[in-house]
Amino acid sequence: MASSSICPKCSGSRFEAVIETPRKSSFKLLFVRCETCGTVVGVLDAYNIGALIHDLAEKINVKLND
């Protein structure tokens, strides 16, 4: 049986993904945070870079190793 993830601050078990631009930044990040208290538990690129590269390679007829 798999255990569920819990917030390290409030022990909540519901999380949300929110795209935000940090202050003094020109790029967006995807913050994974607790729905209850807003504690950030993870940060990712806002965009799926791998998928974007594959789409671009396909458009310019470049084969990538899979």
C-alpha positions as CSV (number, residue, x, y, z in Angstrom):
1,M,0.0,0.0,0.0
2,A,1.4,3.4,-1.0
3,S,1.5,6.2,1.5
4,S,0.3,9.6,0.5
5,S,2.5,12.7,0.6
6,I,2.1,15.1,3.4
7,C,3.0,18.8,3.9
8,P,6.0,19.2,6.2
9,K,4.4,22.3,7.8
10,C,0.7,21.5,8.4
11,S,0.5,17.8,7.5
12,G,-2.0,18.5,4.8
13,S,-2.3,16.0,2.0
14,R,-3.6,18.0,-0.9
15,F,-1.3,19.9,-3.2
16,E,-1.6,22.3,-6.2
17,A,0.7,23.4,-9.0
18,V,0.9,27.1,-9.6
19,I,2.8,29.0,-12.3
20,E,4.4,32.2,-11.0
21,T,7.1,34.6,-12.1
22,P,9.5,35.2,-9.2
23,R,10.3,38.9,-8.4
24,K,13.1,40.4,-10.5
25,S,12.9,37.4,-12.8
26,S,12.0,37.1,-16.5
27,F,11.0,33.5,-16.5
28,K,8.1,31.5,-15.0
29,L,8.4,28.5,-12.6
30,L,5.9,25.9,-11.6
31,F,5.5,25.7,-7.8
32,V,4.1,22.6,-6.2
33,R,2.6,23.8,-2.9
34,C,0.2,22.7,-0.1
35,E,-3.4,23.7,-0.8
36,T,-4.0,24.3,2.9
37,C,-1.1,26.5,4.0
38,G,0.8,27.3,0.7
39,T,4.1,25.8,1.8
40,V,6.2,25.2,-1.4
41,V,7.4,21.5,-1.6
42,G,8.8,21.5,-5.1
43,V,9.8,23.8,-8.0
44,L,9.9,22.8,-11.7
45,D,10.3,24.6,-15.0
46,A,7.0,26.1,-16.1
47,Y,7.2,24.4,-19.5
48,N,8.0,20.8,-20.4
49,I,11.4,21.6,-22.0
50,G,11.8,18.1,-23.4
51,A,8.5,18.3,-25.3
52,L,9.3,21.7,-26.6
53,I,12.7,20.5,-28.0
54,H,11.1,17.5,-29.6
55,D,8.4,19.6,-31.3
56,L,11.0,22.1,-32.5
57,A,13.3,19.3,-33.9
58,E,10.3,17.8,-35.7
59,K,9.5,21.2,-37.3
60,I,13.0,21.6,-38.6
61,N,13.3,17.9,-39.6
62,V,16.0,17.0,-37.1
63,K,15.9,13.4,-35.8
64,L,16.6,13.1,-32.1
65,N,17.7,9.8,-30.4
66,D,14.8,8.4,-28.4
